[in-house]
């Protein structure tokens, strides 16, 4: 066989092989430079939204500990408290989402007096004024939820006034659901205010925080998003420090409240 024939016979073999080798090197280099692309992503087991209430009264070690948790938790700040503006600014600097934790009238008398409290005696103008003033204290807050409010959220007229006020400034509402007869969620929906409903309180009984968190996780299996509310308490912080990383590794997704409302 002539040299010319040998070359003709081997061209079809070496050229594709050489190109395959080059492609292998290029693709391999991409994966080595971006290892995350080479790792298969576990399917999401559930979507969990955590809101932590009652920020505003201090900025001690325990409070700061919440700022070291997953940055997709949402922080609810009480307006008119000693550290309201400081915590709002601190949260902004660290990239945390904030909402106003608006005091509302409760059937159970609160020992604290809140200048921003919403109650049935207020007319629509005063409701709007208090809400707007609260957002001036935490200007980057994206929405509002109720602090207490078992009586206030049962008032259809008051919830209409709240809905109109929030609609004007393009803010959302989370019904903390402190009253099973709450009119807040359905009223917000009717007025076109993005809203969501709390499913689980984590720490009203501090001895049951872990089991309540487990209940929230279970709900995330059957709901698009399971919403839980906790409070600025050392015991709550300790358990969340342990449980959030574990849940993330198991495939649970923590999302901000702004991505949960609809």
C-alpha positions as CSV (number, residue, x, y, z in Angstrom):
1,X,0.0,0.0,0.0
2,X,1.4,3.4,-0.9
3,X,2.2,6.2,1.5
4,X,-0.6,8.2,0.0
5,X,-3.1,5.5,0.6
6,X,-2.0,5.1,4.2
7,X,-2.5,8.8,4.8
8,X,-6.0,8.6,3.3
9,X,-6.9,5.7,5.4
10,X,-5.9,7.3,8.7
11,X,-7.3,10.8,8.3
12,X,-10.8,9.8,9.1
13,X,-9.6,8.1,12.3
14,X,-7.2,10.6,13.8
15,X,-9.1,13.8,13.1
16,X,-12.3,13.0,15.0
17,X,-10.2,11.4,17.8
18,X,-8.1,14.6,18.1
19,X,-11.2,16.8,18.2
20,X,-12.8,14.6,20.9
21,X,-9.7,14.9,23.0
22,X,-9.7,18.7,22.7
23,X,-13.4,18.9,23.6
24,X,-12.8,16.7,26.6
25,X,-10.0,19.0,27.8
26,X,-12.1,22.1,27.4
27,X,-15.2,20.7,29.1
28,X,-13.1,19.2,31.9
29,X,-11.4,22.5,32.5
30,X,-14.8,24.2,32.8
31,X,-15.9,21.7,35.4
32,X,-12.7,22.0,37.3
33,X,-12.8,25.8,37.4
34,X,-16.5,25.6,38.5
35,X,-16.8,22.6,40.8
36,X,-20.4,23.5,41.7
37,X,-21.4,22.7,38.1
38,X,-20.1,19.2,38.5
39,X,-22.1,18.5,41.6
40,X,-25.7,17.3,41.2
41,X,-28.2,19.4,43.1
42,X,-30.5,17.6,45.5
43,X,-34.2,18.1,44.9
44,X,-35.9,20.6,47.1
45,X,-38.0,18.9,49.8
46,X,-39.9,21.9,50.9
47,X,-39.9,25.7,51.0
48,X,-39.8,27.4,54.4
49,X,-40.3,31.0,55.3
50,X,-39.1,32.1,58.7
51,X,-40.1,35.5,60.2
52,X,-38.5,36.6,63.5
53,X,-40.6,39.1,65.5
54,X,-39.9,41.7,68.2
55,X,-36.7,43.3,67.1
56,X,-36.3,46.9,68.4
57,X,-35.7,46.7,72.1
58,X,-32.0,45.9,72.3
59,X,-29.0,45.1,70.2
60,X,-27.2,42.6,72.5
61,X,-25.3,39.4,71.7
62,X,-28.4,37.3,71.4
63,X,-30.1,39.8,69.0
64,X,-26.9,40.0,66.9
65,X,-26.9,36.2,66.8
66,X,-30.0,36.2,64.5
67,X,-28.0,38.2,62.0
68,X,-25.6,35.2,61.7
69,X,-28.4,32.8,60.6
70,X,-29.6,32.2,57.0
71,X,-29.9,35.6,55.3
72,X,-33.3,34.6,53.9
73,X,-35.0,34.9,57.2
74,X,-37.2,38.1,57.5
75,X,-36.8,40.4,60.5
76,X,-39.9,42.1,62.0
77,X,-39.1,45.4,63.8
78,X,-41.5,47.1,66.2
79,X,-41.8,50.8,65.4
80,X,-41.2,53.3,68.2
81,X,-38.9,51.1,70.2
82,X,-35.5,52.3,71.5
83,X,-33.5,50.4,68.8
84,X,-35.9,50.5,65.9
85,X,-33.9,52.6,63.5
86,X,-30.5,51.3,64.6
87,X,-31.6,47.7,63.9
88,X,-33.2,48.7,60.6
89,X,-30.0,50.2,59.5
90,X,-28.0,47.3,60.8
91,X,-30.2,44.8,58.9
92,X,-29.8,46.8,55.7
93,X,-26.0,46.8,56.0
94,X,-26.0,43.0,56.2
95,X,-28.5,42.4,53.5
96,X,-31.4,41.2,55.6
97,X,-35.1,41.7,54.6
98,X,-37.1,43.7,57.2
99,X,-40.8,44.4,57.8
100,X,-42.7,46.5,60.3
101,X,-44.0,44.5,63.3
102,X,-47.0,46.7,63.8
103,X,-48.6,46.8,67.3
104,X,-52.4,46.1,67.1
105,X,-55.0,46.0,69.7
106,X,-55.4,42.7,71.5
107,X,-58.1,41.1,73.7
108,X,-55.4,40.4,76.2
109,X,-54.2,43.6,77.7
110,X,-50.5,44.3,77.0
111,X,-48.4,45.7,79.8
112,X,-46.5,47.8,77.2
113,X,-47.9,50.9,75.7
114,X,-47.2,51.3,71.9
115,X,-47.6,54.7,70.4
116,X,-48.1,53.1,67.0
117,X,-50.9,50.7,68.1
118,X,-53.7,50.3,65.6
119,X,-57.2,49.9,67.1
120,X,-60.9,50.2,66.2
121,X,-61.1,53.7,67.6
122,X,-58.9,55.1,64.9
123,X,-60.4,56.6,61.7
124,X,-58.9,55.8,58.3
125,X,-56.7,58.9,58.3
126,X,-55.1,58.1,61.6
127,X,-54.5,54.5,60.6
128,X,-52.7,55.7,57.4
129,X,-50.7,58.2,59.4
130,X,-49.5,55.6,61.9
131,X,-48.6,53.2,59.2
132,X,-46.7,55.8,57.1
133,X,-44.8,57.0,60.2
134,X,-43.8,53.4,61.1
135,X,-42.3,53.0,57.6
136,X,-40.4,56.3,58.0
137,X,-38.6,54.7,60.9
138,X,-37.6,51.6,58.9
139,X,-37.7,53.0,55.3
140,X,-36.4,49.9,53.6
141,X,-39.1,47.6,55.2
142,X,-41.0,45.8,52.5
143,X,-44.2,45.0,54.4
144,X,-45.9,44.7,57.7
145,X,-47.2,42.0,60.1
146,X,-49.3,42.4,63.3
147,X,-47.8,42.4,66.8
148,X,-50.6,40.8,68.9
149,X,-53.8,42.1,67.3
150,X,-56.3,39.5,68.2
151,X,-59.0,42.2,68.5
152,X,-57.7,44.5,65.7
153,X,-57.5,41.8,63.0
154,X,-61.0,40.7,63.7
155,X,-62.3,44.2,62.8
156,X,-63.3,44.2,59.1
157,X,-63.3,48.1,58.9
158,X,-59.9,48.4,60.5
159,X,-58.4,45.8,58.2
160,X,-59.9,47.6,55.2
161,X,-58.2,50.8,56.4
162,X,-54.9,48.9,56.8
163,X,-55.2,47.4,53.3
164,X,-55.9,50.7,51.6
165,X,-52.9,52.3,53.4
166,X,-50.6,49.5,52.4
167,X,-51.8,49.5,48.8
168,X,-51.0,53.2,48.4
169,X,-47.3,52.6,49.4
170,X,-46.9,49.2,47.7
171,X,-46.3,47.2,50.8
172,X,-47.3,43.6,51.6
173,X,-49.0,42.1,54.7
174,X,-48.4,39.0,56.8
175,X,-51.3,37.9,58.9
176,X,-49.7,36.6,62.1
177,X,-53.0,34.9,62.7
178,X,-53.4,35.6,66.4
179,X,-57.2,35.3,66.1
180,X,-58.8,32.4,64.3
181,X,-61.5,34.9,63.2
182,X,-59.0,37.2,61.7
183,X,-60.3,39.2,58.7
184,X,-56.8,40.4,57.7
185,X,-55.7,37.8,55.1
186,X,-59.0,37.8,53.1
187,X,-59.3,41.6,53.2
188,X,-55.7,42.1,51.9
189,X,-56.5,39.7,49.0
190,X,-59.7,41.6,48.2
191,X,-57.8,44.9,48.1
192,X,-54.9,43.6,46.0
193,X,-52.3,43.7,48.8
194,X,-49.8,40.8,48.5
195,X,-50.3,38.7,51.6
196,X,-49.5,35.5,53.4
197,X,-50.7,33.6,56.5
198,X,-48.7,32.3,59.3
199,X,-49.0,28.6,59.9
200,X,-46.8,27.9,62.9
201,X,-45.6,29.9,66.0
202,X,-42.3,28.4,66.9
203,X,-41.7,29.6,70.5
204,X,-44.8,30.6,72.4
205,X,-43.9,27.5,74.4
206,X,-40.1,27.5,74.5
207,X,-40.1,23.8,75.5
208,X,-41.6,22.9,72.1
209,X,-39.5,25.0,69.7
210,X,-37.9,21.9,68.1
211,X,-41.2,20.1,67.7
212,X,-42.9,23.2,66.3
213,X,-40.1,23.6,63.8
214,X,-40.6,19.9,62.8
215,X,-44.3,20.7,62.3
216,X,-43.4,23.6,60.0
217,X,-41.1,21.3,58.0
218,X,-43.8,18.7,57.7
219,X,-46.2,21.4,56.4
220,X,-43.7,22.3,53.7
221,X,-44.2,18.9,52.2
222,X,-47.8,19.6,51.4
223,X,-47.8,23.4,50.9
224,X,-46.0,25.5,48.3
225,X,-44.5,27.5,51.2
226,X,-44.8,27.0,55.0
227,X,-44.6,30.2,57.0
228,X,-43.4,30.2,60.6
229,X,-42.9,33.0,63.1
230,X,-40.4,33.0,65.9
231,X,-39.2,35.7,68.4
232,X,-36.0,37.2,69.5
233,X,-35.3,34.7,72.3
234,X,-32.0,33.0,73.2
235,X,-33.6,29.6,73.2
236,X,-35.0,30.2,69.7
237,X,-31.7,31.4,68.4
238,X,-29.9,28.3,69.8
239,X,-32.2,25.8,68.1
240,X,-32.2,27.7,64.8
241,X,-28.4,27.8,64.8
242,X,-28.5,24.0,65.0
243,X,-31.5,23.2,62.8
244,X,-31.2,25.6,59.8
245,X,-27.9,24.2,58.5
246,X,-29.2,20.6,59.0
247,X,-32.4,21.3,57.1
248,X,-30.5,23.0,54.3
249,X,-28.3,20.0,53.9
250,X,-31.4,17.8,53.8
251,X,-32.8,19.8,50.9
252,X,-35.1,22.4,52.5
253,X,-35.1,25.8,50.9
254,X,-35.4,29.0,53.1
255,X,-37.1,31.9,51.3
256,X,-37.8,35.5,52.2
257,X,-41.3,36.6,53.0
258,X,-41.3,39.0,50.0
259,X,-41.0,35.8,47.8
260,X,-43.8,34.1,49.7
261,X,-46.6,36.7,49.6
262,X,-49.0,36.6,46.7
